[in-house]
Amino acid sequence: MAITTAISQAELERLAAAAYEGLPYRICLALNGATGLTVNSSVAAWDGEELSGNGYARIEGFIGNGSWDPTDLRFEMPQISAEFQASGGTLTYDTVYTVIDDGYEETLHSIIVETPSVTLVDGASIIYRITLATDD
């Protein structure tokens, strides 16, 4: 006997809308190094390692309405494009972290860990594309 469970496209859309649509986000760079922070560390801990100076600016915005991706069979929110640029010096980091604020608290959504660390020299920039999605 086999049992199969499937989640409908409409339910995935409902979940994504409830979880993300219209909420503020921020994308930040941090030099985690030897601090040992993980994806389960607090937002406050990550914010303590956030870069500053040399043109660094966190990326902030609001999550838009999503759509069904028939190729990946998931409901995706609009891709977030986060461009960081060094100005007046270098930026060295090893983690990109995404925070979502649901109006009650800020939650660490995800981290991207760069190994080895990335160093942006004065005038250099880099773009990260972040996709928020729900699937089964």
C-alpha positions as CSV (number, residue, x, y, z in Angstrom):
1,M,0.0,0.0,0.0
2,A,1.3,3.5,-0.9
3,I,0.1,6.8,0.4
4,T,0.8,10.0,-1.6
5,T,0.2,13.5,-0.3
6,A,0.4,16.6,-2.5
7,I,0.0,20.3,-1.6
8,S,-2.1,22.3,-4.0
9,Q,-0.7,25.3,-6.0
10,A,-3.4,27.5,-4.4
11,E,-2.2,26.5,-0.9
12,L,1.4,27.2,-1.7
13,E,0.3,30.6,-3.0
14,R,-1.7,31.3,0.2
15,L,1.2,30.4,2.4
16,A,3.7,32.5,0.4
17,A,1.3,35.5,0.5
18,A,0.7,35.1,4.3
19,A,4.4,34.7,4.9
20,Y,5.9,37.4,2.7
21,E,3.7,39.8,0.7
22,G,4.1,43.4,1.7
23,L,6.5,42.8,4.5
24,P,9.7,44.8,4.9
25,Y,13.1,43.1,4.4
26,R,16.7,43.9,4.7
27,I,19.8,42.3,3.2
28,C,23.0,42.9,5.1
29,L,26.7,42.0,5.0
30,A,28.6,40.7,8.0
31,L,32.1,39.4,8.8
32,N,31.2,36.4,10.9
33,G,34.7,34.9,10.9
34,A,35.5,33.3,14.2
35,T,32.3,34.4,16.0
36,G,30.5,31.2,15.0
37,L,27.1,32.6,14.2
38,T,24.8,30.3,12.3
39,V,21.4,30.4,10.6
40,N,19.8,29.9,14.0
41,S,21.6,32.8,15.7
42,S,19.6,35.8,16.7
43,V,19.1,38.8,14.5
44,A,20.7,41.0,17.2
45,A,23.8,38.8,17.1
46,W,24.0,39.1,13.3
47,D,23.5,42.8,13.5
48,G,26.4,43.0,15.9
49,E,28.6,41.7,13.1
50,E,27.1,43.9,10.3
51,L,29.6,45.9,8.3
52,S,29.9,49.7,8.5
53,G,31.8,52.4,6.7
54,N,33.5,52.5,3.3
55,G,30.2,53.1,1.5
56,Y,28.5,50.1,3.0
57,A,24.7,50.4,3.1
58,R,22.2,47.6,3.9
59,I,19.5,47.0,1.2
60,E,16.0,47.6,2.4
61,G,12.6,47.2,0.7
62,F,9.2,45.6,0.8
63,I,8.3,42.2,-0.6
64,G,5.9,42.3,-3.6
65,N,3.3,39.9,-4.9
66,G,4.5,36.6,-6.1
67,S,3.7,34.1,-8.9
68,W,3.7,30.4,-9.7
69,D,7.0,29.1,-11.2
70,P,5.9,26.1,-13.4
71,T,9.6,25.1,-13.9
72,D,10.5,24.8,-10.3
73,L,6.9,23.9,-9.2
74,R,6.9,26.5,-6.4
75,F,5.4,29.9,-5.6
76,E,8.0,32.6,-5.8
77,M,8.0,36.2,-4.6
78,P,9.7,38.8,-6.9
79,Q,13.5,38.3,-6.8
80,I,15.3,40.8,-4.6
81,S,18.4,42.3,-6.2
82,A,20.9,43.5,-3.6
83,E,23.9,45.5,-4.9
84,F,26.7,46.4,-2.5
85,Q,29.5,48.8,-3.4
86,A,32.7,49.8,-1.6
87,S,33.5,53.5,-1.6
88,G,36.4,55.1,0.2
89,G,38.0,51.8,1.2
90,T,37.5,48.1,1.1
91,L,34.6,46.0,2.4
92,T,35.5,42.5,3.6
93,Y,32.7,40.0,4.5
94,D,31.8,36.4,4.5
95,T,28.1,36.3,5.1
96,V,25.0,37.9,3.4
97,Y,22.0,37.7,5.7
98,T,18.3,38.3,5.0
99,V,15.9,39.6,7.7
100,I,12.1,39.8,7.4
101,D,10.0,41.9,9.7
102,D,6.4,40.6,10.2
103,G,5.3,43.5,12.3
104,Y,5.9,41.6,15.5
105,E,9.5,40.8,15.3
106,E,12.4,40.6,12.9
107,T,13.3,37.1,11.8
108,L,16.5,35.8,10.2
109,H,15.3,34.3,7.0
110,S,18.5,32.9,5.6
111,I,22.3,33.3,5.3
112,I,24.7,33.0,2.3
113,V,28.2,32.1,3.4
114,E,31.1,33.0,1.2
115,T,34.3,30.9,1.6
116,P,36.8,32.4,1.4
117,S,35.7,35.9,2.5
118,V,35.0,38.4,-0.2
119,T,36.9,41.7,-0.4
120,L,35.4,44.5,-2.4
121,V,38.1,47.1,-3.3
122,D,37.2,50.8,-3.5
123,G,34.8,51.3,-6.4
124,A,34.0,47.6,-6.8
125,S,30.4,46.2,-6.4
126,I,28.7,42.9,-6.2
127,I,25.0,41.9,-6.7
128,Y,23.2,39.1,-4.8
129,R,19.8,37.9,-6.1
130,I,17.6,36.5,-3.3
131,T,14.5,34.4,-4.0
132,L,11.8,33.8,-1.4
133,A,9.6,30.8,-2.3
134,T,7.3,28.1,-0.9
135,D,7.1,24.6,-2.2
136,D,6.3,21.2,-1.0
